[in-house]
Amino acid sequence: MERYFQEEIECMNRDKLKELQNERFLKQVRNVWDNVPYYKKKMKDIGLSLDDIKSIDDLHKLPFVTKDDLRETYPYGLFARPIKDCVRIHSTSGTTGRRVVAGYTQHDIDLWNDCTSRALVAAGATKDDVVQVCYGYGLFTGGAGLDGGSHKVGCLTIPMSSGNTSRQLQFMTDLGTTIICCTPSYAAYLAESIHEAGIRDKIKLKAGIFGAEAWSEGMRETIEDMLGIKAHDIYGLTELSGPGVSYECNAQKGMHINEDHFIAEVVDPETLEPLPVGSKGELVFTSITKEAFPLLRYRTKDICVLNDEPCSCGRTHIRMSKPMGRSDDMLIIKGVNVFPSQIESVLIEQGYQPNYQIVVDRVKNSDVCEVRVEMPSEEFTGELTKLNRMEKGLSDAIKNMLGIKVKVRLVAPRSIERSEGKAKRVIDNRKI
């Protein structure tokens, strides 16, 4: 089978890649100017004309696009192609407001499949593999995205979708699944279920592709240890296409961005000024090949770091770190920025599984944070003195990480609701 990572496009000289990006960028700006009146007006409102954009070096002049723009133009206001030229719609969940709807031409779908197939090959996929896709299908991009990539590679694809864990395990054993695609929290749940069912020796998994939610390096190690696999991260947004915007190779030193399709920037989330490569800030993407729903300088709200150092795998595309949190739903507790992944890393370092919830309240104008953590089964004895000692130890460790005191409450094994999709880690009662 052709190895996608050996293609010229993924190992292209950086200067040649910039030439390709420049050509596609200018074509995309023209596409948006000619076909998206809303964005053309945004440009004119800041005194920008099409003639002001002469190369990719002028990217920073363009206005940002945010989710508010997408909601304001719902459903078709940012489409650059008429409906007759579009073949599919995907949508966000709409849990934080009006849904975001993204459209695709057939060419968009084909390019998306290219991107996700690269992710699968980077995880070791060949035509001999059996890929079980446990992301949700339907309007969510996860299932369709990995499904299309798996077909392009030529793998035997099991379109399981999410949920029905007992059936997931049955197909995994009966059909000999070798690569699994799902959220990391569901992977951890599947790992628990496999061990409880005593079928670890029947599982043939070698790799997993996990995304759609933030997860720590500690959680990766836990999943890899429990399932005996290599756990690869994948990143994407419905607004940009879906999973496959970036992905991890076997080096696991950041996710390679498909730079022939997406230009990445990191900006200061407060000033919105571009930051140099290597700086921590908010990730911004410009789509340079999407036909139906092209976004220029889309603020993802994800916090990360870009890395342009050579990768041992041979790919030359720039890498992004795992998202370290989000600039919009980041918790601010007693004036301190807190990301759930920080707490998760402490729990795993202390030997706990990543089954937890963070509950934040406000009592007498003061923030109160409680972290509920499941006790390991072997430690669940009900002895109060031991319980208090364990809670204090965890509380101290979290304080060392965050710089603020939190209350830790250890709860019974499996008492925190499991998720078959994105895990609900935070309950912030201050917003209610």
C-alpha positions as CSV (number, residue, x, y, z in Angstrom):
1,M,0.0,0.0,0.0
2,E,1.2,3.5,-0.7
3,R,2.5,5.1,2.4
4,Y,0.9,8.5,2.7
5,F,3.6,10.0,4.9
6,Q,6.2,9.4,2.1
7,E,4.2,11.5,-0.3
8,E,5.9,14.8,-1.3
9,I,3.1,16.8,0.2
10,E,3.8,15.7,3.8
11,C,7.6,15.8,3.6
12,M,7.8,18.9,1.4
13,N,10.5,21.4,1.8
14,R,9.3,24.3,4.0
15,D,9.9,26.9,1.3
16,K,8.1,24.9,-1.3
17,L,5.2,24.3,1.1
18,K,4.9,28.1,1.7
19,E,4.7,28.6,-2.1
20,L,1.8,26.1,-2.2
21,Q,0.1,27.7,0.7
22,N,0.5,31.1,-0.8
23,E,-1.1,30.0,-4.0
24,R,-4.0,28.4,-2.3
25,F,-4.4,31.2,0.3
26,L,-4.8,33.9,-2.4
27,K,-7.2,31.8,-4.3
28,Q,-9.2,31.3,-1.1
29,V,-9.3,35.0,-0.2
30,R,-10.7,35.6,-3.7
31,N,-13.2,32.9,-3.2
32,V,-14.5,34.4,0.1
33,W,-14.4,38.0,-1.3
34,D,-16.5,37.0,-4.3
35,N,-18.9,34.5,-2.7
36,V,-19.4,35.4,1.0
37,P,-20.9,38.9,1.4
38,Y,-20.8,38.7,5.2
39,Y,-17.0,38.3,5.2
40,K,-16.5,40.8,2.4
41,K,-18.3,43.3,4.6
42,K,-16.0,42.4,7.6
43,M,-13.0,43.1,5.5
44,K,-14.4,46.4,4.2
45,D,-15.4,47.5,7.8
46,I,-11.7,47.5,8.7
47,G,-10.7,49.3,5.5
48,L,-9.4,46.2,3.8
49,S,-9.7,45.6,0.1
50,L,-8.8,42.5,-1.9
51,D,-5.8,44.3,-3.4
52,D,-4.4,44.6,0.2
53,I,-3.9,40.9,0.4
54,K,-0.9,40.1,-1.9
55,S,0.6,37.1,-0.2
56,I,0.4,34.8,2.9
57,D,2.5,37.4,4.7
58,D,-0.7,39.5,4.8
59,L,-2.7,36.9,6.6
60,H,-2.5,38.9,9.9
61,K,-4.4,41.8,8.2
62,L,-7.6,39.8,7.8
63,P,-10.3,40.0,10.4
64,F,-11.0,37.0,12.7
65,V,-14.0,34.8,12.5
66,T,-15.5,33.5,15.7
67,K,-18.3,31.1,16.6
68,D,-20.5,34.2,17.1
69,D,-20.1,35.0,13.4
70,L,-21.2,31.5,12.6
71,R,-24.3,31.7,14.8
72,E,-25.2,35.1,13.4
73,T,-25.1,33.8,9.8
74,Y,-26.9,30.5,10.5
75,P,-27.6,28.5,8.5
76,Y,-26.1,29.5,5.1
77,G,-24.6,33.0,5.5
78,L,-21.0,31.9,5.4
79,F,-21.4,29.4,2.5
80,A,-19.3,30.1,-0.5
81,R,-21.1,27.7,-2.8
82,P,-24.8,27.4,-3.6
83,I,-26.8,24.6,-2.1
84,K,-26.9,22.8,-5.4
85,D,-23.1,22.3,-5.3
86,C,-23.1,21.0,-1.7
87,V,-23.5,17.3,-0.9
88,R,-23.4,17.2,2.9
89,I,-24.1,19.1,6.2
90,H,-22.4,18.6,9.5
91,S,-23.3,20.5,12.7
92,T,-22.1,21.1,16.2
93,S,-24.1,20.0,19.2
94,G,-25.5,23.5,19.9
95,T,-25.0,23.0,23.7
96,T,-23.6,26.5,24.1
97,G,-26.0,28.3,21.8
98,R,-27.4,28.2,18.3
99,R,-26.0,25.3,16.3
100,V,-23.1,25.8,13.8
101,V,-23.8,24.3,10.4
102,A,-21.0,23.5,8.0
103,G,-21.4,22.5,4.4
104,Y,-19.2,20.3,2.1
105,T,-18.9,19.9,-1.6
106,Q,-17.8,16.5,-2.9
107,H,-14.3,17.9,-3.3
108,D,-14.4,19.0,0.3
109,I,-15.3,15.4,1.4
110,D,-12.5,14.0,-0.8
111,L,-9.9,16.3,0.8
112,W,-11.2,15.5,4.3
113,N,-10.8,11.8,3.6
114,D,-7.3,12.5,2.5
115,C,-6.6,14.2,5.8
116,T,-8.0,11.4,8.0
117,S,-6.4,8.7,6.0
118,R,-3.0,10.3,6.8
119,A,-3.9,10.1,10.5
120,L,-4.7,6.4,10.2
121,V,-1.5,5.6,8.2
122,A,0.5,7.6,10.8
123,A,-1.0,5.2,13.4
124,G,0.1,2.2,11.4
125,A,-3.0,1.4,9.4
126,T,-2.8,-0.7,6.2
127,K,-5.3,-2.6,4.1
128,D,-4.8,-5.5,6.5
129,D,-6.3,-3.6,9.5
130,V,-9.8,-3.7,11.0
131,V,-10.8,-0.2,12.1
132,Q,-13.6,0.1,14.6
133,V,-15.1,3.7,14.5
134,C,-16.8,4.4,17.8
135,Y,-17.3,8.1,17.3
136,G,-20.9,9.2,16.8
137,Y,-22.1,9.3,13.2
138,G,-24.9,11.6,12.0
139,L,-24.3,15.4,12.3
140,F,-21.2,14.9,14.5
141,T,-18.1,14.8,12.3
142,G,-16.2,12.2,14.2
143,G,-17.7,9.0,12.8
144,A,-18.0,10.2,9.2
145,G,-14.4,11.6,9.2
146,L,-12.6,8.5,10.4
147,D,-14.9,6.3,8.4
148,G,-14.0,8.1,5.2
149,G,-10.3,7.9,6.0
150,S,-10.5,4.2,6.8
151,H,-12.1,3.5,3.4
152,K,-9.5,5.5,1.6
153,V,-6.7,3.5,3.2
154,G,-8.5,0.3,2.4
155,C,-9.1,-1.0,5.9
156,L,-12.0,-3.2,6.8
157,T,-14.2,-0.5,8.5
158,I,-16.7,-1.3,11.4
159,P,-19.0,1.8,11.6
160,M,-20.1,1.1,15.2
161,S,-20.9,4.6,16.3
162,S,-20.9,5.4,20.0
163,G,-22.6,3.5,22.8
164,N,-23.7,-0.1,23.4
165,T,-20.5,-1.1,25.1
166,S,-21.3,-4.8,25.2
167,R,-21.7,-4.9,21.5
168,Q,-18.5,-2.9,21.0
169,L,-16.6,-5.5,22.9
170,Q,-18.3,-8.4,21.1
171,F,-17.4,-7.0,17.7
172,M,-13.9,-6.1,18.9
173,T,-13.3,-9.8,19.8
174,D,-15.3,-11.4,17.0
175,L,-14.0,-9.3,14.1
176,G,-10.5,-8.8,15.4
177,T,-10.4,-5.1,15.6
178,T,-6.8,-3.7,15.4
179,I,-7.4,0.1,15.4
180,I,-10.1,1.8,17.5
181,C,-11.3,5.4,17.0
182,C,-13.2,7.2,19.8
183,T,-13.0,9.8,22.5
184,P,-10.2,9.2,25.1
185,S,-12.7,9.0,27.9
186,Y,-14.6,6.3,26.1
187,A,-11.4,4.5,25.4
188,A,-10.7,4.5,29.2
189,Y,-14.2,3.1,29.8
190,L,-13.7,0.4,27.2
191,A,-10.4,-0.5,28.8
192,E,-12.2,-0.9,32.2
193,S,-14.9,-3.0,30.6
194,I,-12.5,-5.2,28.8
195,H,-10.6,-6.0,32.1
196,E,-13.8,-6.5,34.0
197,A,-15.0,-8.9,31.4
198,G,-11.7,-10.8,31.5
199,I,-11.3,-10.7,27.7
200,R,-8.0,-8.8,27.5
201,D,-6.3,-11.8,25.9
202,K,-8.9,-11.8,23.1
203,I,-8.3,-8.2,22.1
204,K,-6.1,-7.7,19.1
205,L,-5.8,-3.9,19.2
206,K,-2.5,-2.3,18.2
207,A,-3.5,1.4,18.0
208,G,-6.1,3.9,18.9
209,I,-7.0,7.3,17.5
210,F,-8.6,9.5,20.2
211,G,-9.9,13.0,20.0
212,A,-12.9,15.4,20.4
213,E,-11.9,16.2,24.0
214,A,-8.8,17.3,25.9
215,W,-6.8,14.5,27.6
216,S,-3.5,14.4,29.4
217,E,-0.3,12.5,28.9
218,G,-1.1,10.6,32.0
219,M,-4.4,9.5,30.6
220,R,-2.6,8.4,27.4
221,E,-0.2,6.2,29.4
222,T,-3.1,4.7,31.3
223,I,-5.0,3.8,28.1
224,E,-1.8,2.4,26.4
225,D,-1.0,0.3,29.5
226,M,-4.5,-1.1,29.9
227,L,-5.1,-1.8,26.2
228,G,-1.5,-2.6,25.1
229,I,-1.7,-0.1,22.3
230,K,-0.2,3.1,20.9
231,A,-2.6,5.9,21.6
232,H,-2.6,8.7,19.0
233,D,-4.2,12.1,19.3
234,I,-6.2,13.6,16.5
235,Y,-7.6,17.2,16.2
236,G,-10.4,18.8,14.3
237,L,-13.4,21.1,14.4
238,T,-16.7,20.9,12.6
239,E,-16.1,24.5,11.5
240,L,-12.9,23.5,9.6
241,S,-14.0,20.0,8.4
242,G,-13.8,17.7,11.3
243,P,-11.1,15.3,12.6
244,G,-7.9,15.3,10.6
245,V,-6.9,18.9,10.8
246,S,-3.9,17.5,12.6
247,Y,-2.8,14.1,13.9
248,E,0.0,12.3,15.7
249,C,2.7,10.2,14.2
250,N,4.4,7.4,16.2
251,A,6.9,9.8,17.7
252,Q,3.9,11.3,19.7
253,K,5.7,14.7,19.9
254,G,2.7,16.8,18.8
255,M,0.1,16.6,16.1
256,H,1.2,17.3,12.5
257,I,-1.1,20.0,10.9
258,N,-2.1,19.3,7.4
259,E,-0.6,22.5,6.2
260,D,-1.5,22.0,2.6
261,H,-5.1,22.6,3.7
262,F,-4.8,24.6,6.9
263,I,-2.6,27.5,8.0
264,A,-2.1,27.7,11.7
265,E,-1.4,30.8,13.9
266,V,-1.1,31.2,17.6
267,V,-2.3,34.6,19.0
268,D,-2.4,36.2,22.4
269,P,-6.0,35.6,23.5
270,E,-6.2,39.0,25.2
271,T,-4.5,41.3,22.5
272,L,-5.1,38.9,19.5
273,E,-1.7,39.8,18.3
274,P,0.2,36.9,16.5
275,L,2.8,35.2,18.6
276,P,6.0,33.5,17.4
277,V,6.2,29.8,17.0
278,G,6.9,28.1,20.4
279,S,4.7,30.6,22.3
280,K,1.6,29.4,24.2
281,G,-1.6,31.1,23.0
282,E,-4.9,30.6,21.2
283,L,-4.9,28.6,18.1
284,V,-6.3,30.2,14.9
285,F,-6.8,28.4,11.6
286,T,-7.3,29.5,8.0
287,S,-8.8,26.9,5.6
288,I,-7.1,27.3,2.2
289,T,-8.8,24.4,0.3
290,K,-12.4,24.2,1.6
291,E,-14.8,25.2,-1.1
292,A,-18.3,25.3,0.5
293,F,-17.4,26.6,4.0
294,P,-14.1,28.4,3.9
295,L,-13.1,30.2,7.2
296,L,-10.3,32.7,7.3
297,R,-8.6,33.2,10.7
298,Y,-11.1,31.2,12.7
299,R,-10.5,31.5,16.5
300,T,-10.7,28.0,17.8
301,K,-10.4,29.1,21.5
302,D,-8.0,26.2,22.1
303,I,-4.8,27.0,23.9
304,C,-1.7,25.3,22.5
305,V,1.9,25.7,21.3
306,L,3.2,25.3,17.7
307,N,6.5,23.5,17.0
308,D,8.4,23.7,13.7
309,E,11.4,21.6,14.7
310,P,12.1,18.6,12.4
311,C,10.2,15.4,13.5
312,S,11.9,12.0,13.6
313,C,9.1,10.6,11.4
314,G,10.3,12.7,8.4
315,R,7.1,14.8,8.1
316,T,7.9,18.5,7.7
317,H,4.5,19.9,8.5
318,I,4.4,22.0,11.7
319,R,3.1,20.3,14.9
320,M,0.7,21.5,17.5
321,S,0.7,20.4,21.1
322,K,-2.3,18.8,22.7
323,P,-4.8,21.6,23.5
324,M,-4.0,22.7,27.1
325,G,-7.5,24.0,27.7
326,R,-9.7,26.6,26.1
327,S,-9.6,30.4,26.4
328,D,-13.4,30.5,26.7
329,D,-14.4,27.7,29.0
330,M,-11.2,27.8,31.1
331,L,-12.1,27.8,34.8
332,I,-11.1,30.9,36.8
333,I,-11.1,29.9,40.5
334,K,-10.1,32.5,43.1
335,G,-8.4,34.4,40.3
336,V,-6.4,31.4,39.1
337,N,-6.7,29.9,35.6
338,V,-7.5,26.2,36.0
339,F,-7.7,23.6,33.3
340,P,-9.3,20.2,34.0
341,S,-6.2,18.5,32.3
342,Q,-4.0,19.9,35.1
343,I,-6.1,18.2,37.8
344,E,-6.3,15.0,35.7
345,S,-2.5,14.8,35.4
346,V,-2.2,15.0,39.2
347,L,-4.7,12.2,39.7
348,I,-2.9,9.9,37.3
349,E,0.5,10.7,38.9
350,Q,-1.0,9.7,42.2
351,G,-2.2,6.4,40.9
352,Y,-5.9,7.2,40.2
353,Q,-7.9,6.4,37.1
354,P,-9.1,9.5,35.1
355,N,-12.7,9.2,36.5
356,Y,-13.4,12.5,38.2
357,Q,-15.6,15.6,38.3
358,I,-14.8,19.2,39.2
359,V,-17.6,21.0,40.9
360,V,-17.3,24.8,41.4
361,D,-19.7,26.8,43.6
362,R,-19.7,30.3,45.1
363,V,-20.3,30.6,48.8
364,K,-20.4,34.1,50.4
365,N,-18.8,35.6,47.4
366,S,-15.9,33.1,47.5
367,D,-15.2,30.4,45.0
368,V,-15.3,26.8,46.4
369,C,-13.9,23.9,44.3
370,E,-14.5,20.2,45.0
371,V,-12.9,17.5,43.0
372,R,-14.8,14.2,43.2
373,V,-12.5,11.2,42.4
374,E,-13.3,7.5,42.2
375,M,-11.3,5.4,44.6
376,P,-9.4,2.4,43.2
377,S,-11.4,-0.8,43.9
378,E,-8.7,-2.3,46.0
379,E,-8.5,0.8,48.2
380,F,-12.3,1.0,48.8
381,T,-12.5,-0.3,52.4
382,G,-14.7,2.3,54.1
383,E,-12.1,3.0,56.7
384,L,-12.6,6.7,57.6
385,T,-9.1,7.5,58.8
386,K,-7.5,6.0,55.6
387,L,-10.1,7.8,53.5
388,N,-9.3,11.2,55.1
389,R,-5.6,10.6,54.7
390,M,-6.0,9.9,51.0
391,E,-8.2,12.9,50.4
392,K,-5.7,15.2,52.1
393,G,-2.8,13.8,50.1
394,L,-4.7,14.4,46.8
395,S,-5.8,17.9,47.9
396,D,-2.2,18.8,48.8
397,A,-0.9,17.5,45.4
398,I,-3.5,19.5,43.5
399,K,-2.7,22.6,45.5
400,N,1.0,22.2,44.5
401,M,-0.1,22.1,40.9
402,L,-2.6,24.9,40.9
403,G,-1.5,27.1,43.8
404,I,-5.0,27.1,45.3
405,K,-6.7,24.8,47.8
406,V,-9.5,22.5,46.6
407,K,-11.5,20.0,48.5
408,V,-11.2,16.4,47.4
409,R,-14.0,13.9,48.0
410,L,-13.2,10.3,47.2
411,V,-16.3,8.3,46.0
412,A,-17.1,4.7,45.4
413,P,-15.7,2.9,42.3
414,R,-17.9,3.4,39.2
415,S,-20.1,6.0,41.0
416,I,-19.2,8.8,38.5
417,E,-21.3,8.4,35.4
418,R,-19.4,7.0,32.4
419,S,-19.5,8.8,29.1
420,E,-19.8,7.2,25.6
421,G,-19.0,10.5,24.1
422,K,-17.4,13.6,25.5
423,A,-17.0,13.3,29.2
424,K,-18.6,16.0,31.4
425,R,-15.7,16.9,33.7
426,V,-16.9,20.2,35.0
427,I,-20.0,21.3,36.9
428,D,-19.8,25.1,37.4
429,N,-22.7,26.1,39.5
430,R,-21.6,29.7,39.5
431,K,-23.1,30.1,36.0
432,I,-26.6,28.8,37.1
